[in-house]
Amino acid sequence: MDAWARPWAERSRLRGWAYEFLLFGLKQAWACLFGGLMLALIVGTHLIWPPGAPLARYDFLVLASVAIQVALLALKLERWDEAVVILVFHVVGTVMEVFKTAHGSWIYPEAGVLKIAGVPLFSGFMYACIGSYIARIWRLMDFRFVRYPPIWTTWALAILAYLNFFTHHYGPDIRTGLFVASAVLFGRTWVVFTVDRTPRRMPLLVGFGLVALFIWFAENLGTLAGAWAYPSQRHGWSMVPVAKLGAWYLLMLLSYVLVTVVHIPRSSPCGGGGAKRRWGD
């Protein structure tokens, strides 16, 4: 495609921007491969799964999720070290699912055998999709950073965010403080990414917010397809409350920090403003 389109794109600045925008969309879609396939399976099985099938829809989704993960590794579309980190997020996500469903935060209404405490095992793969996207887009766009905060502070924030999903049921909810802390830590951080040939940059917090927003869009499709339901949706589907954006922002932050284990944040040589922080600074 590049050999065919490059001469056209180089004829004017406007065409060059249009081609770069196309590449941006294609790379984003390619990074979303795991999540896109999962969402297609959730919606597709909701539309066509036959009543009374010998294999429950939830169990099929579990088997299909495993097949997708195996295929990504076999085709070398995902690295083994990335898969290990994604597996960790899968586990911590499943633990939270078991806890939250036990407290009535949401339910999985359909039958299935491949469950833990009533939670279908495909739910953990939905968290894995987030980690897969972050790891893949990091490689595809060669992320570099300007004024990245000390690594230990990002881990402290991520751990506190995860713990708050449990502890707020028994004590104060500190998520507002967590949002403020993330703004303080990452407020001066820029991510430098290369879609085509020219490095571009944006505030990292904007990137975090956009990822959380698209997860919320996907969650609306998932609940519309009956994969799970919130208490407000028991008598019919309604849009997932916008307040859930905050929860997804914090969970996405945890996934992002886990990915930094294998994709070490590197300083950008062209970021300006003294991009001097490196791993461990």
N, C-alpha and C positions, 0 to 999 in steps of 0.2 A: 504494500500500500504506500509506503514511504517513497519508494522509487518512482511510483506513478504520480503521487500528489506533490512531492517536493518541488518540482519545477513550477507547478502552478502556484504554490504557496509563496515562492520567492519572487513573484512578479510585482508584489506590492506589500506594504506593511499591513494593510487591512486583511489581505488574504493570508498573510503569515499569522496574524492573530486568530483568524477563523480556523486555520489548520491546527494551531496550538489548542484552541478551545475544543476542537473535535478530539484531539489526542487526550486532553484532560478527561473528557467524558468516557472515552474508551478505557483508559487506565483505571478510572474509578470503577467502571463496570467490571473490569477484569479482577480488581482487588476484591470486589463484592461477590466473587464467584460462589463461595461457600454459602454465604447468607442468601444470595439470590436463588440458588438451587433449593435451599431449605424453605424459603418463603413460597417458591413455586410449588413445592411438594405439599406444603400445608394448605395452600389455597386449592390446588388441584384435587387433592384427596377429599377436601370438603365438598367439591362440586360433583365428583364422579364416584366416590367410594360406595360400593353396593351395600345396602342393608343386609345384615346377616352373613357377611363374608366370613370365611373360616379364620382369616387373619384380621385382628383388630386394626383399625386405622392407626392408633397410637403405636402399636408394635411395628407396623410397616414403616412408620416414620423413624423409629429407632434404627431398624435395619438399614434403611436408606441413608440415614445420617452416618452410620459406620462405613457404609460403602463409599460415600462421598469422601470421607476423611482418608480412607485407604487409597482411593484413586488419586487424591491430591498428592499424597506422598509417593505413590508408585510412579506418577507422571512427573515428579520433581517440581510440582507447582508450589509445594510447601516444603520447607526444610525440616529435618528431624528435630533440631533444637527448637525451632518455632513450635512444632507440634507438641513438644513436651511442655512448654510454657502455656500453650493453649489448653492442654489437658489440665493443667493446674487451675486455670480459670474455669474450665468445665466442672471440676470437682467443687471449687468454692461456690460456684453458681448453683450446683445441685444441692449442696448443704443448705444454702439460703432458701432454695425452693421448698425443701422439706420443712424447714422452720416456718416459712411464711404461710404455706398452705395449712399447716397445723394451727396457725393463729387466724385463719380465715381471711388472709389478705387477698387471695384469689383461689380458684378451684380449677381442676381438670375434670370436666364432666363426663368424659367417655371412658369406656371399659378398656382394659388392656392387661397383659401379663407382665410385660417388661416395665415394672414400676418399683420404686422405693418409697414406702410409706405413702402410697397414693400418688406419687409424682412420676409421670412417665419419663423414661430415661432420655427421650429426645430433647427434653427441656434443657439439659446441660449443654447440648450441642448448639442451642440458640445463643448461649453465652460464648461458646467456642467460635461462633461466626464472627463475633465482634473482635476477638483476639486475632482471628485469621485475617480480617480486613485490615486491621492496624499493621500487622506484620507485613502483609503483602504491599500495601500502599507505601509503607516506609521504604521498601526496596525499589518499587517501581518509580518512585519520584525522588529517591536519594535524599532523604531528609537530612538537613543540617539545622543548627540552632544558633540563635543569637541570645546571649544573656540567659543561659539555661540555669535554673536554680540548683543548689547542691542536691545530689541524688538522695541523700538520707532524708531530706525534707519531703521529697515526693513520696518516698515509701511510708513515712510517718502519716502523711495525709491520706494515702490510699488505705492503709490499715485502719485508721480511725473511721474512714468512710464506710468500710466494710463492717466493722464492729457496730457502727451506729444502726445498721439495718436490723440488728438483733436487740441491742440494748434499749432502743427507744420504746420498745414495748413495755419496759419495766421502769424507765426513768426518763429524764429529759431528752428531747430530740435536738441534737446539736448540728443538724444539717445546715442551718443558716450560718453558723460559725465555720463549717467546712467550706461553704461557698466563698465566704470572705477569705479564708485561708488560701484557697486555690487562686483567688484573684490576686492576693498579695504575692504568692509564690511565682505565678506565671504571668502576672500582669505586664512585665517588661520583656517577656520572652517572645521571640519571633521564630517561626519555622520557615526555613528556606527550602524550597522544593523545585525540582527541575522537571517540567512536563515534556519539553522538547529540547531546546538548546540553551535557552536563557533562564537562569535562576530567577524564580519569583519568591515573594515572601508574604506572609500574613501573620497577624497576631495568633499565637498558639491557642489562646482562649477562644478566639473565633472558630478555629478548627474544632476544638472540643465541643463547642456549642452546636456546630453544624452536624457533627457525628451524632450527638445526642438527639438532635431533631429528626434525623433520618431513621434512627432506631425507633423513635416514637411513631413515625409514619408506619414503619414495618409492624410495630406492635398493634396499631389499629387494624391493619390487614389480618394479623394473626388472630385477634379476638373476633373480628368479623367472620373469619373462617372457622370459628368455634374451637380453636386449639386450646384455649383456656378462657376463663371469664372472671371479671372482677365482680364484687358484690353489686355494683350499680348496673351490671349487665345481666343479672339473673332472670329478669322478666323481658328481655329483648336487648338487642345490641344498641349501644350508644358509644359515642366517641370516648376514647380513653382520656381521662382528665389531663389537662395541660400540666397540672402539678407533677405528673409522672415524669415530665422532662427532667426535673431535678434529680429524681432517683436514677434515671438512666445516665445523666451526666456523671454522677458519682460512681456508678458501676463501670461506665466507660473509662473513667479515670483510673480505676483499679486495673482494668485490662491493659490500658496504655502503660502503666508503670510496670506491670508484669512483662510486657514485651520489651521494655528497656533492658531486661536481663540479657537478651540475645542481640538486640539492636542498640548498641551503646550510643547515647546522644553525642554527636560530634559537633564541634563548633564550625560555623560557616566562615570560609575565608573571605567572603564578599558581603557579609551581613552588615558591616559598619557598626559603629557604636561600641567596638571592643568586644567581640565575641570570644571571650577568653576562658569561659568555664568549660571544663571537660569532666569526664567521669571521675567522681570522687573529690572534685574541687569543693 
